[in-house]
């Protein structure tokens, strides 16, 4: 059996991604689950996507779709430039595609189109970019946009009484459907943590690579982590999403 390794939000930080992949020392039998938001922030978004496509040809990979990936997908579909996206990293992503051929862009579009919004493994562990709102689990979510933008799941587990047992009638029903839940989207650096955070059965592994933090990978069985250098040090002439 190989390892299952979850990797947090990359946001165009190719150098950080390469550092983390080298530290992991990937084996053929490993599975890599990427938590979404591959683009927007640092200057190498298109190159991140290209590397991930090439990596998936050699290693079993799961690519969860994030909200920034939806923006980039829509742009690649020639749906124009979303003004909100442009201000939140889209400008850097568009510039990163300079020199990429129409054929390469079509391949990247297919990559984004093929991404699932969530993944549930054989041990009933859920991997999702942001969260979900349905009391009955992701399969019965009405507002599927929640998968990419919801923060209420994470805010709920942080606010929970830590002594509350799963058997309690007050234990959140959302959490009972899965043995563990892995998310990105909300940087742990917002809570002064440079490492993944854990509350109830939820793990947040977005450690702020888009801003001043590091890119993190986690072995979800052992909870071992590997981290890149802080992204501003890898891109000293850029601001990332630190506007």
Secondary structure in CASP SS format (residue, H / E / C, confidence):
PFRMAT SS
TARGET T0000
AUTHOR 0000-0000-0000
METHOD secondary structure of the structure
MODEL  1
X C 1.00
X C 1.00
X C 1.00
X E 1.00
X E 1.00
X E 1.00
X E 1.00
X C 1.00
X C 1.00
X C 1.00
X C 1.00
X C 1.00
X C 1.00
X H 1.00
X H 1.00
X H 1.00
X H 1.00
X H 1.00
X H 1.00
X H 1.00
X H 1.00
X H 1.00
X H 1.00
X H 1.00
X C 1.00
X C 1.00
X C 1.00
X C 1.00
X C 1.00
X C 1.00
X E 1.00
X E 1.00
X E 1.00
X E 1.00
X C 1.00
X C 1.00
X C 1.00
X C 1.00
X C 1.00
X C 1.00
X C 1.00
X C 1.00
X C 1.00
X C 1.00
X H 1.00
X H 1.00
X H 1.00
X H 1.00
X H 1.00
X H 1.00
X H 1.00
X H 1.00
X H 1.00
X H 1.00
X H 1.00
X H 1.00
X C 1.00
X C 1.00
X C 1.00
X E 1.00
X E 1.00
X E 1.00
X E 1.00
X E 1.00
X C 1.00
X C 1.00
X H 1.00
X H 1.00
X H 1.00
X H 1.00
X H 1.00
X H 1.00
X H 1.00
X H 1.00
X H 1.00
X H 1.00
X C 1.00
X C 1.00
X C 1.00
X C 1.00
X C 1.00
X C 1.00
X H 1.00
X H 1.00
X H 1.00
X H 1.00
X H 1.00
X H 1.00
X H 1.00
X H 1.00
X H 1.00
X H 1.00
X H 1.00
X H 1.00
X H 1.00
X H 1.00
X C 1.00
X C 1.00
X C 1.00
X C 1.00
X C 1.00
X H 1.00
X H 1.00
X H 1.00
X H 1.00
X H 1.00
X H 1.00
X H 1.00
X H 1.00
X H 1.00
X H 1.00
X H 1.00
X H 1.00
X C 1.00
X C 1.00
X E 1.00
X C 1.00
X E 1.00
X E 1.00
X E 1.00
X C 1.00
X C 1.00
X C 1.00
X C 1.00
X E 1.00
X E 1.00
X E 1.00
X E 1.00
X C 1.00
X C 1.00
X C 1.00
X C 1.00
X C 1.00
X C 1.00
X C 1.00
X C 1.00
X C 1.00
X H 1.00
X H 1.00
X H 1.00
X C 1.00
X C 1.00
X C 1.00
X C 1.00
X C 1.00
X H 1.00
X H 1.00
X H 1.00
X H 1.00
X C 1.00
X C 1.00
X H 1.00
X H 1.00
X H 1.00
X H 1.00
X H 1.00
X H 1.00
X H 1.00
X H 1.00
X C 1.00
X C 1.00
X C 1.00
X C 1.00
X C 1.00
X C 1.00
X C 1.00
X C 1.00
X C 1.00
X C 1.00
X C 1.00
X C 1.00
X C 1.00
X H 1.00
X H 1.00
X H 1.00
X H 1.00
X H 1.00
X C 1.00
X C 1.00
X E 1.00
X E 1.00
X E 1.00
X E 1.00
X C 1.00
X C 1.00
X C 1.00
X C 1.00
X H 1.00
X H 1.00
X H 1.00
X H 1.00
X C 1.00
X C 1.00
X C 1.00
X C 1.00
X C 1.00
X E 1.00
X E 1.00
X E 1.00
X C 1.00
X C 1.00
X E 1.00
X E 1.00
X E 1.00
X C 1.00
X C 1.00
X C 1.00
X C 1.00
X C 1.00
X C 1.00
X C 1.00
X C 1.00
X C 1.00
X C 1.00
X C 1.00
X E 1.00
X E 1.00
X E 1.00
X E 1.00
X C 1.00
X C 1.00
X C 1.00
X C 1.00
X C 1.00
X E 1.00
X E 1.00
X E 1.00
X C 1.00
X C 1.00
X C 1.00
X H 1.00
X H 1.00
X H 1.00
X H 1.00
X C 1.00
X C 1.00
X C 1.00
X C 1.00
X C 1.00
X C 1.00
X C 1.00
X C 1.00
X C 1.00
END
